[in-house]
Amino acid sequence: MIYRPKTGSMWDPSVIWHDGKYYAFMMYNKDGPNGLGAGHCFLASSEDGVYWEDEGIVNEEQERERGCKFFKCFVGRCGARFIMDHGVARPEGQDTLRFYESTDLKHWTYLFSNNPDPRWYTRRRWDHMYILPKEEGNPAAGYWGHPVAIAKSDLPRGVGMMESPDGRTWEALPPAKVEWGDMPPRDFEWGGCERLGGKYYLIGGTSGYVSKGYSMYVFVADDPRGPFCPDTEAYRLCGSLSENVSWLAAWCRGNGELLISNYASMELGSRSPWMLPLRKPVVDKEGHLRLGWWPANECLKEMPLSLTNTSVTLDTGKADGDYQSAWLNTTFNLRQGAILEGTIKAGAVTPGDNYTAGFVLDEGSGGSMAIQLGIGAPQQRETHIGRLRTEPDGALEFVSEDVTGSGCATVTGIEDGKEHTFRLLVRLGGFELYIDDLLMQTYIYQPFFGKVGFLARNAEAVFSDLRAWSMSLPAEASFSMPTSI
């Protein structure tokens, strides 16, 4: 949504802050539109974590000539040096980690490669590893690592583990135990483990699991060696129900704060994705990890956009049918992007389960992408995203594509009669919605003119204090619209 290299295609960015700048390292295919065909590591930098500039290629896979690919890397600060590890997709399998060191994040010296320890792991996968200091601020204490690994068949599914005294040499350990409870065991690729409030939060991604689409999940432990437990009440950290939209999220160490990075395809099936705005990790009073709006992202706002109305009221009790909608008078330039903010307050006017309020994004020909926020108690509501179309008889038909509800860490909807703030970002073919500064969803649609509006179903909804800005990002020339915007 906000950055990808000017040429070629990337995959799986990892972010770290050092000496006044953020650095994003990513898989990079310099010759084509598929980031999974990466042969190199590409570096981008940013002074604020929002506006990124290409730095160029800083590393490459050593055996590219025989078809080996440079897969996801992590970079960790280990004392006075930085350590990079990255996976290698070889013709023989994805079973190799390579390690490098650097003092400036741009010039890397090769250290060694290793493979999974056959005592505990198979060779089916041995991949990227997030580096966690054993003691914050004390490099002499050493480091933990959680590589992507698959345990042998005679061992329970767990979490790959390594440890190091200095980041330069690593010893494999038996897998950390996972107490799965009622959740089905599964092998994940890991986005790292970090400590917050005395707990350790391990995030992992996969597709075709609890949801069909690629999603991230949260495991919690009292110790980085486990046992880890799925956080069943807020298990799905982010991701989608039926489609692969956003991909592997990862911990990153910012300027004195922890952040979480993620990236997404801006159209279905694309292998040339974009970085998303960095997120702020939020641990609520029950200890659940959630994704929040990072205040630094405020600098995405550039020029205020003129809105004829700063308040819109919808009431299906005074309209024909279950639905009522209203469009903003402003058409957003989706090549550049826009941000819409305000408050939403809604309540049911018709008894039943289908009362919602939310947003519509124009897709042309009488159709739109609708975000229908469930109204009610958090554990009893669901938010549905999908197509809303006008039938020949004038009736509206909704087909749900994505559901956020029980077991999700993202916002499931809004409370009846309570005023909430919202923040909607739209750019290219993607959008992100935040409610009360917590992530509701990242998703994609097929934009037509760039129109955005409001929706109520069996509800009365008031959208107030409406404000909009164009994004302070360069217009994406390669993004095509059906007609001029």
C-alpha positions in Angstrom: 0.0 0.0 0.0 2.8 2.5 0.8 6.1 1.0 -0.7 7.6 -1.4 -3.0 10.9 -1.2 -5.1 10.6 1.0 -8.2 11.7 -2.0 -10.4 11.5 -5.7 -9.9 9.4 -7.3 -7.1 9.9 -8.0 -3.4 8.6 -10.5 -0.9 8.8 -10.8 2.9 10.3 -7.5 4.2 11.9 -7.4 7.7 12.4 -4.0 9.4 15.0 -2.8 12.0 15.9 0.7 13.2 19.5 1.9 13.7 21.2 5.2 14.1 18.3 7.4 13.0 16.9 5.3 10.2 14.6 2.3 9.6 15.9 -0.4 7.3 13.8 -2.9 5.4 15.4 -6.0 4.0 13.4 -8.1 1.6 13.6 -10.9 -0.9 14.1 -9.4 -4.3 13.5 -10.6 -7.9 15.2 -8.0 -10.0 14.0 -9.4 -13.3 10.3 -10.1 -12.9 6.9 -9.6 -11.2 7.2 -12.6 -8.8 8.9 -11.8 -5.5 9.1 -15.5 -4.7 11.6 -15.8 -7.5 14.1 -13.8 -5.5 17.8 -14.2 -6.0 18.9 -11.2 -4.0 18.3 -9.2 -0.8 17.1 -5.6 -1.4 17.4 -2.8 1.1 15.1 0.2 1.5 15.6 2.9 4.2 13.4 5.5 5.8 13.9 8.3 8.3 10.4 8.0 9.7 9.3 4.4 9.0 6.6 5.8 6.6 8.4 7.1 3.5 10.8 4.6 2.0 13.6 5.0 -0.5 15.4 2.3 -2.5 19.0 1.6 -1.4 19.6 -1.3 -3.7 20.8 -4.9 -3.6 23.0 -5.7 -0.6 23.2 -9.5 -0.7 22.6 -12.4 -3.0 22.1 -16.1 -2.9 25.5 -17.8 -3.3 24.3 -20.6 -5.6 21.9 -18.7 -7.9 23.5 -20.3 -11.0 22.1 -23.7 -10.0 18.6 -22.5 -9.2 18.9 -21.6 -5.5 16.7 -18.7 -4.3 17.3 -16.1 -1.6 14.4 -16.5 0.8 13.2 -14.5 3.8 15.9 -12.9 6.0 15.9 -11.5 9.5 18.4 -9.0 10.8 19.2 -8.8 14.5 21.5 -6.5 16.5 24.0 -8.6 18.4 26.3 -6.4 20.4 28.4 -4.2 18.1 27.4 -6.1 15.0 24.3 -7.1 13.0 23.6 -10.7 12.1 21.6 -11.6 9.0 20.1 -15.1 8.5 18.1 -16.1 5.5 16.5 -19.2 4.1 17.6 -20.9 0.9 15.2 -22.6 -1.5 17.4 -25.2 -3.1 16.5 -27.7 -5.8 17.0 -30.3 -3.0 14.5 -28.5 -0.7 14.1 -25.5 1.6 16.5 -26.8 4.2 19.4 -24.3 4.6 20.1 -21.2 6.6 22.9 -18.8 5.7 24.4 -16.4 8.2 26.2 -13.0 7.5 27.5 -10.2 9.7 27.7 -6.4 9.2 28.5 -3.2 11.1 26.7 -0.8 8.7 23.7 -2.9 7.4 24.9 -2.4 3.9 28.1 -4.5 3.6 27.7 -8.2 4.6 30.4 -10.8 5.3 29.5 -14.4 5.0 29.8 -16.5 8.2 28.4 -20.0 7.6 25.5 -22.1 6.5 23.7 -24.8 8.4 21.0 -27.4 8.1 18.5 -28.8 10.6 19.8 -31.1 13.4 18.7 -34.6 12.4 18.1 -35.5 16.1 15.0 -33.4 16.2 14.2 -31.9 12.8 13.4 -33.1 9.3 14.9 -31.5 6.2 11.5 -30.5 4.9 12.0 -26.9 6.0 14.8 -25.0 7.8 14.2 -21.3 7.2 14.3 -17.7 8.6 15.0 -17.1 12.3 14.2 -14.1 14.4 16.9 -13.2 16.9 15.9 -12.4 20.5 18.3 -11.2 23.2 18.2 -13.4 26.2 18.5 -10.3 28.4 17.6 -6.8 27.1 20.6 -4.5 27.0 23.1 -7.3 27.9 24.8 -8.8 24.8 27.0 -11.0 26.9 23.9 -13.1 28.0 23.5 -14.4 24.4 20.6 -14.9 22.1 17.6 -17.1 21.4 16.4 -18.0 17.9 13.2 -19.6 16.6 13.8 -20.9 13.1 11.0 -22.2 10.9 11.4 -25.9 11.3 9.5 -29.2 11.2 10.0 -31.7 14.0 10.5 -35.3 13.3 7.4 -37.5 13.1 8.1 -39.2 16.5 8.0 -35.7 18.2 5.0 -33.5 18.8 4.6 -30.4 16.7 6.6 -27.6 18.4 8.7 -24.5 17.7 12.2 -24.7 16.3 14.9 -23.4 18.6 18.5 -22.4 18.6 20.8 -20.4 20.9 24.0 -18.4 20.5 26.5 -16.8 22.9 27.2 -13.9 20.4 25.0 -14.2 17.3 28.0 -15.6 15.2 27.8 -19.2 16.2 24.5 -21.1 16.8 23.6 -24.4 18.4 20.4 -26.3 17.6 18.1 -27.2 20.5 15.1 -29.5 20.8 11.8 -28.0 19.7 10.0 -25.8 22.2 6.8 -27.5 23.3 3.4 -26.2 22.3 0.3 -27.1 24.4 -2.3 -27.0 21.6 -5.4 -27.6 23.7 -8.4 -27.6 21.4 -6.5 -26.1 18.5 -5.4 -28.4 15.7 -1.6 -28.8 15.6 0.1 -27.2 12.6 3.5 -26.2 11.3 3.9 -22.5 11.0 6.4 -20.0 9.6 7.4 -17.7 12.3 7.4 -13.9 12.4 9.4 -13.8 15.6 9.1 -13.9 19.4 9.2 -10.8 21.6 8.6 -10.0 25.3 5.9 -7.7 26.4 4.7 -7.2 30.0 6.5 -10.3 31.3 5.1 -12.6 28.6 6.6 -13.9 25.3 4.5 -13.5 22.2 5.3 -15.7 19.2 3.6 -14.9 15.9 3.2 -17.4 13.1 1.6 -17.6 9.7 0.0 -20.1 7.5 -2.9 -20.6 5.1 -5.7 -23.2 5.0 -5.7 -23.5 8.8 -8.4 -21.9 10.9 -9.1 -19.8 7.9 -8.5 -20.6 4.3 -6.7 -17.4 3.5 -3.2 -16.7 4.8 -3.4 -15.5 8.4 -1.1 -14.8 11.4 -1.7 -16.5 14.8 -0.5 -15.7 18.3 1.2 -18.1 20.8 2.0 -17.0 24.4 4.5 -18.3 26.9 6.2 -17.4 30.2 9.6 -18.3 28.8 11.0 -18.2 25.2 11.7 -21.9 25.5 8.0 -22.6 26.0 5.7 -24.2 26.5 3.7 -21.9 24.1 -0.1 -21.9 24.1 -2.4 -20.6 21.3 -4.2 -17.5 22.5 -7.5 -19.0 21.6 -9.6 -15.9 22.5 -7.5 -13.7 20.1 -5.8 -16.4 18.1 -5.9 -14.8 14.6 -3.8 -11.7 14.8 -4.5 -10.6 11.2 -5.2 -12.1 7.8 -8.3 -13.1 5.9 -10.9 -15.8 5.8 -11.0 -17.0 2.2 -8.3 -15.2 0.1 -4.5 -14.7 0.4 -4.3 -10.9 0.8 -1.8 -10.0 3.6 1.2 -12.2 4.2 3.8 -13.0 6.9 3.8 -10.3 9.6 7.0 -9.9 11.6 8.3 -8.3 14.8 10.6 -5.3 14.3 12.6 -3.2 16.7 12.0 0.4 16.1 13.4 3.5 17.8 13.0 2.4 21.4 9.8 0.6 20.7 8.5 -2.7 19.3 6.6 -2.6 16.0 5.1 -5.2 13.7 5.5 -5.0 9.9 3.4 -6.7 7.3 2.9 -6.6 3.5 0.0 -7.4 1.1 -0.9 -8.0 -2.5 -3.0 -5.1 -3.9 -4.8 -7.4 -6.3 -5.8 -11.0 -6.0 -3.0 -13.4 -7.0 -0.3 -10.7 -7.3 3.2 -11.8 -6.4 4.5 -8.2 -6.5 3.2 -7.0 -3.1 3.5 -3.7 -1.2 4.6 -2.9 2.4 1.7 -1.9 4.7 2.0 0.9 7.3 3.9 -0.3 10.3 1.6 -1.4 13.2 1.9 -0.7 17.0 1.6 -3.9 19.1 -1.0 -3.5 21.8 -1.5 -5.9 24.7 -4.9 -5.4 26.3 -5.8 -5.8 30.0 -6.5 -9.5 29.4 -3.0 -10.0 27.9 -4.1 -10.4 24.3 -1.9 -9.1 21.5 -3.6 -6.8 19.0 -2.4 -4.6 16.2 -2.8 -0.8 16.6 -2.3 2.4 14.6 1.3 3.6 14.9 1.2 7.3 15.6 4.1 8.0 13.2 1.8 7.0 10.3 0.0 10.4 10.8 2.6 11.9 8.5 0.9 10.0 5.6 -1.7 12.8 5.6 -0.9 15.5 3.1 -3.6 17.9 1.8 -7.1 18.1 3.5 -9.8 17.2 1.1 -13.0 19.2 0.9 -16.2 17.4 2.2 -19.6 18.9 1.7 -21.0 17.2 4.7 -19.1 16.4 7.9 -21.9 14.3 9.3 -24.1 11.6 7.7 -27.1 9.9 9.3 -28.6 6.7 8.0 -31.8 5.1 9.3 -33.2 2.0 7.6 -36.4 2.3 9.7 -37.2 5.3 7.5 -36.2 3.7 4.2 -37.4 0.9 1.9 -35.5 -2.3 2.4 -32.9 -3.5 4.8 -30.1 -1.2 3.5 -29.4 2.5 3.3 -26.3 4.1 1.9 -24.8 7.5 1.1 -21.7 8.4 -0.9 -19.2 11.1 -0.1 -19.1 14.0 -2.6 -15.3 13.6 -2.9 -13.7 11.2 -5.3 -10.4 9.9 -4.0 -7.3 9.6 -6.2 -6.4 6.0 -5.6 -3.1 6.3 -7.4 -2.0 8.5 -4.6 -4.2 7.3 -1.8 -6.5 8.9 0.8 -7.4 8.7 4.5 -10.9 9.1 5.8 -11.5 9.6 9.6 -14.4 10.3 11.8 -16.7 8.7 14.4 -19.4 6.1 14.0 -22.3 5.4 16.4 -24.9 2.8 15.5 -27.8 0.8 16.9 -30.3 -1.8 15.7 -33.8 -0.6 14.6 -35.1 -4.0 13.5 -35.0 -7.2 15.7 -32.8 -9.9 14.4 -29.1 -10.8 13.7 -28.5 -8.8 10.5 -27.9 -5.3 11.8 -24.7 -3.7 10.8 -23.1 -0.4 9.9 -20.0 0.5 7.9 -18.6 1.5 4.6 -18.9 1.0 0.9 -16.2 1.3 -1.8 -17.4 1.7 -5.3 -16.6 -1.1 -7.8 -18.8 0.2 -10.7 -21.8 -1.3 -12.5 -24.0 -1.0 -9.5 -21.6 -2.9 -7.2 -19.4 -2.1 -4.3 -17.2 -3.7 -1.7 -19.1 -3.4 1.7 -17.6 -3.5 5.1 -20.4 -4.4 7.5 -19.4 -4.0 11.1 -21.4 -6.1 13.4 -23.2 -4.3 16.2 -23.3 -5.8 19.7 -21.0 -7.3 22.4 -17.4 -8.2 21.2 -17.8 -11.9 21.6 -21.2 -12.1 20.0 -20.7 -10.0 16.8 -19.1 -10.5 13.4 -17.9 -8.2 10.7 -18.4 -9.2 7.1 -16.7 -7.9 4.1 -17.9 -8.7 0.6 -19.8 -7.7 -2.5 -23.0 -5.7 -2.4 -24.8 -5.6 -5.7 -28.0 -4.0 -7.0 -30.3 -6.6 -8.5 -32.5 -5.9 -11.6 -35.5 -5.4 -9.2 -33.6 -2.8 -7.2 -33.0 -5.0 -4.2 -29.5 -5.2 -2.7 -27.8 -8.6 -2.4 -24.7 -9.1 -0.2 -22.2 -11.9 -0.7 -19.7 -12.3 2.2 -16.1 -13.0 1.4 -14.4 -12.3 4.7 -15.5 -12.7 8.3 -13.9 -11.4 11.5 -15.4 -12.7 14.7 -14.8 -15.0 17.6 -11.1 -15.9 18.1 -9.8 -12.9 16.1 -7.5 -10.3 17.6 -8.7 -7.8 15.1 -11.8 -5.7 15.7 -15.0 -7.7 15.4 -17.4 -4.7 15.1 -18.9 -1.9 17.3 -21.0 -1.7 20.4 -24.7 -0.8 20.2 -25.1 2.9 21.0 -21.4 3.6 21.7 -19.5 6.2 19.7 -16.3 4.8 18.1 -13.5 6.5 16.1 -12.6 5.1 12.7 -9.7 5.5 10.3 -10.0 4.2 6.7 -7.0 4.1 4.3 -7.5 3.4 0.6 -4.8 3.2 -2.0 -4.5 1.3 -5.3 -6.7 -1.8 -4.9 -6.4 -2.1 -1.1 -7.8 -0.7 2.1 -7.2 -0.8 5.8 -9.8 0.0 8.5 -9.0 0.9 12.1 -11.7 1.2 14.8 -10.6 3.1 18.0 -7.0 2.9 16.6 -7.1 -1.0 16.5 -6.8 -2.8 13.2 -10.1 -4.2 11.9 -8.9 -5.6 8.5 -6.6 -5.2 5.5 -8.3 -6.3 2.3 -8.5 -5.7 -1.5 -11.2 -4.7 -3.9 -11.7 -3.7 -7.6 -11.9 0.1 -7.5 -13.8 2.0 -10.2 -13.9 5.8 -9.6 -12.5 6.0 -6.1 -15.8 6.7 -4.4 -16.3 5.9 -0.7 -19.5 5.9 1.3 -21.4 4.8 4.3 -23.8 1.9 4.9 -26.4 0.8 7.4 -28.4 -2.5 7.5 -31.4 -2.8 9.8 -29.8 0.0 11.8 -29.5 3.7 12.5 -26.0 4.9 12.1 -24.5 8.4 12.5 -21.1 9.1 11.0 -19.7 12.4 12.4 -16.6 14.6 12.5 -15.8 13.5 9.0 -12.3 14.5 7.7 -10.3 13.4 4.7 -6.7 13.8 3.4 -4.8 12.8 0.3 -1.8 10.7 1.1 1.6 12.3 0.9 2.8 9.5 -1.4 3.8 9.8 -5.1 1.0 8.8 -7.4 1.5 5.2 -8.7 1.6 5.6 -12.5 1.4 1.9 -13.1 -1.9 1.5 -11.3 -4.7 1.6 -13.9 -8.3 2.6 -13.3 -11.2 1.8 -15.6 -11.5 5.5 -16.3 -9.7 8.7 -15.3 -9.8 9.8 -11.7 
